[in-house]
Amino acid sequence: GVVGAVTVEVSVNGADYSGSRVTFVYQAGASVSHVTPSTGPEQGGTKVVVSGSGFVAARELLCEFGSKQHRTAASWLSSSAVSCTTPAHMPGDVAVRVSLNGQQFTNSSAVFAFHANAMVSKLKPTLGSVAGATRVAVFGSGFLNNTAARCKFGSITVAANFLSESEIMCISPAQQATGTVDVSVSNNGVDFTSTTAP
């Protein structure tokens, strides 16, 4: 088929056409290759970048997460990337596709995994030196075994070592001053728990 803009005119008698010069654009097909991050919590709200090719800046850009009931608006970043925010979705893997016009979606897709919300319930120990380097066991639920897992001590993020779905290990970072900080966790390095351990 032809790629590019064509003029669309209307006729009521098959002989005389309007002269409005309205255009319709035929676009080459877009494709999806991957999504970053590729996991997020079931409550949604994860800002993801969908990579691929053939993306255009259009008002009707959409991301679809598994089904038409799980579509969100997308923002054009470049011909090879769009961003969108995940909707709430039951835990599980879904295909992520993109639409340039709000109707047809890419044939290709990438997998995004919705996971149960992580929660922190207890820390052991609950105190350490301002110099950092304290091994802190973080107990809770919903922890995933992946390299993107993180702990956040106040505003400082550190890597998390997965031990089980209910326990991860983090090394406390150095702090400028003594005091109490909130500790939260993330399974994807982006979305952190709102629940913190006392």
C-alpha positions as CSV (number, residue, x, y, z in Angstrom):
1,G,0.0,0.0,0.0
2,V,0.8,3.6,-0.3
3,V,2.4,5.4,2.7
4,G,1.7,9.1,3.0
5,A,-1.1,11.7,2.8
6,V,-4.0,11.5,0.4
7,T,-6.8,13.9,-0.1
8,V,-10.3,12.8,0.9
9,E,-13.3,14.3,-0.9
10,V,-17.0,13.5,-0.6
11,S,-19.6,13.2,-3.3
12,V,-23.4,12.7,-3.1
13,N,-23.9,12.0,-6.8
14,G,-20.7,10.2,-7.8
15,A,-19.7,13.0,-10.2
16,D,-19.3,16.2,-8.1
17,Y,-16.8,16.1,-5.2
18,S,-16.2,18.5,-2.3
19,G,-13.2,20.8,-2.5
20,S,-12.3,20.7,1.2
21,R,-8.8,19.2,0.6
22,V,-9.0,17.2,3.9
23,T,-6.1,14.7,4.2
24,F,-5.9,11.2,5.5
25,V,-2.4,9.8,6.2
26,Y,-1.5,6.2,5.5
27,Q,1.2,5.2,8.0
28,A,3.7,2.3,7.8
29,G,3.0,-0.3,10.5
30,A,4.6,0.3,13.9
31,S,6.1,-2.5,15.9
32,V,6.9,-3.1,19.6
33,S,10.1,-4.8,20.8
34,H,10.3,-4.3,24.6
35,V,8.9,-2.4,27.6
36,T,10.9,-0.8,30.4
37,P,10.5,-1.5,33.3
38,S,8.9,-4.9,32.4
39,T,7.2,-5.5,35.8
40,G,5.0,-3.4,38.1
41,P,2.5,-3.6,40.9
42,E,-1.1,-4.7,40.4
43,Q,-2.5,-1.3,41.4
44,G,-0.9,0.3,38.3
45,G,0.7,3.7,38.1
46,T,4.0,2.5,36.7
47,K,5.4,4.8,34.0
48,V,6.8,2.6,31.3
49,V,8.7,3.3,28.0
50,V,7.6,1.1,25.2
51,S,10.3,0.7,22.6
52,G,9.9,-0.3,18.9
53,S,9.7,1.4,15.6
54,G,7.4,3.4,13.4
55,F,5.8,5.5,16.2
56,V,4.4,8.9,15.2
57,A,3.3,11.9,17.2
58,A,-0.5,11.5,17.2
59,R,-3.3,12.5,19.5
60,E,-4.8,9.0,19.4
61,L,-1.7,7.1,20.7
62,L,-2.6,4.3,23.1
63,C,-0.9,1.5,25.0
64,E,-2.9,-1.7,25.6
65,F,-2.0,-4.0,28.5
66,G,-3.6,-7.3,27.6
67,S,-7.1,-6.2,26.6
68,K,-9.2,-3.3,25.5
69,Q,-10.3,-2.8,29.1
70,H,-6.7,-2.0,30.0
71,R,-5.8,0.8,27.6
72,T,-4.1,4.1,28.6
73,A,-3.0,7.2,26.7
74,A,0.5,7.2,25.4
75,S,3.0,10.1,24.9
76,W,5.2,10.1,21.9
77,L,8.9,10.3,22.7
78,S,10.5,9.4,19.4
79,S,9.9,7.2,16.3
80,S,11.2,4.4,18.5
81,A,9.7,5.1,21.9
82,V,6.4,6.0,23.6
83,S,5.6,6.3,27.3
84,C,2.5,5.4,29.1
85,T,1.3,4.6,32.6
86,T,0.1,1.1,33.5
87,P,-3.5,0.6,34.6
88,A,-4.6,-1.5,37.5
89,H,-4.5,-5.1,36.5
90,M,-4.7,-8.5,38.2
91,P,-1.2,-10.1,38.7
92,G,0.1,-12.0,35.6
93,D,1.9,-11.5,32.3
94,V,0.2,-9.4,29.6
95,A,1.0,-8.4,26.1
96,V,1.8,-4.7,25.6
97,R,0.8,-3.3,22.2
98,V,0.6,0.3,20.8
99,S,-2.0,2.0,18.6
100,L,-1.2,5.0,16.5
101,N,-4.8,5.8,15.8
102,G,-6.8,4.5,18.8
103,Q,-8.2,1.6,16.7
104,Q,-5.6,-0.7,15.2
105,F,-2.8,-2.1,17.4
106,T,0.6,-3.4,16.6
107,N,0.8,-7.1,15.7
108,S,4.0,-7.3,17.7
109,S,4.0,-7.0,21.5
110,A,6.2,-7.1,24.6
111,V,5.5,-8.8,27.9
112,F,4.7,-6.8,31.1
113,A,4.3,-8.7,34.3
114,F,1.9,-7.3,36.9
115,H,2.8,-8.6,40.4
116,A,1.1,-8.5,43.7
117,N,1.8,-5.4,45.8
118,A,4.9,-5.7,48.0
119,M,4.6,-4.8,51.6
120,V,7.1,-4.2,54.4
121,S,6.1,-5.4,57.9
122,K,9.4,-5.6,59.9
123,L,13.1,-4.7,59.9
124,K,15.9,-6.5,61.7
125,P,17.9,-4.8,63.1
126,T,15.9,-1.5,63.3
127,L,19.0,0.7,63.9
128,G,22.5,1.0,62.5
129,S,25.5,3.4,62.2
130,V,25.4,6.6,60.2
131,A,28.4,5.2,58.4
132,G,26.0,2.6,56.8
133,A,27.0,-1.0,56.0
134,T,24.4,-2.6,58.3
135,R,22.9,-5.8,56.9
136,V,19.2,-5.2,57.3
137,A,16.7,-8.1,56.9
138,V,13.4,-6.7,55.5
139,F,10.4,-8.8,56.1
140,G,7.0,-8.5,54.4
141,S,5.3,-10.0,51.4
142,G,5.2,-9.9,47.7
143,F,9.0,-9.7,47.1
144,L,10.3,-10.9,43.7
145,N,13.5,-12.5,42.8
146,N,15.0,-10.1,40.2
147,T,17.9,-7.8,39.7
148,A,15.8,-4.7,39.8
149,A,14.7,-5.1,43.4
150,R,15.6,-2.2,45.6
151,C,15.4,-0.9,49.2
152,K,15.1,2.8,49.9
153,F,16.3,4.3,53.2
154,G,14.8,7.7,53.4
155,S,15.8,9.1,49.9
156,I,18.8,6.8,49.3
157,T,18.2,3.7,47.1
158,V,20.3,0.5,47.4
159,A,20.2,-3.0,45.8
160,A,18.1,-5.7,47.5
161,N,19.2,-9.3,47.8
162,F,16.2,-11.7,47.4
163,L,15.9,-14.4,50.1
164,S,12.3,-15.4,49.8
165,E,8.9,-13.9,48.9
166,S,8.7,-12.6,52.5
167,E,12.4,-11.6,53.1
168,I,15.0,-9.5,51.3
169,M,18.4,-8.3,52.6
170,C,19.7,-4.7,52.1
171,I,22.8,-3.0,53.2
172,S,22.0,0.4,54.8
173,P,23.6,3.4,53.1
174,A,25.6,6.1,55.0
175,Q,23.5,9.0,56.2
176,Q,24.4,12.7,56.9
177,A,23.0,12.7,60.4
178,T,21.4,10.5,63.0
179,G,17.7,10.0,63.0
180,T,14.9,7.8,61.8
181,V,14.2,7.2,58.1
182,D,11.4,5.3,56.4
183,V,12.4,2.1,54.6
184,S,10.5,1.0,51.5
185,V,11.0,-1.6,48.8
186,S,10.6,-1.9,45.1
187,N,10.4,-5.0,42.9
188,N,11.1,-3.1,39.7
189,G,13.4,-0.2,40.9
190,V,10.7,2.3,40.1
191,D,7.6,1.8,42.2
192,F,8.3,1.8,46.0
193,T,5.9,0.5,48.7
194,S,4.0,3.2,50.5
195,T,4.0,1.0,53.6
196,T,7.1,1.3,55.8
197,A,8.2,-0.7,58.7
198,P,8.1,0.9,62.2
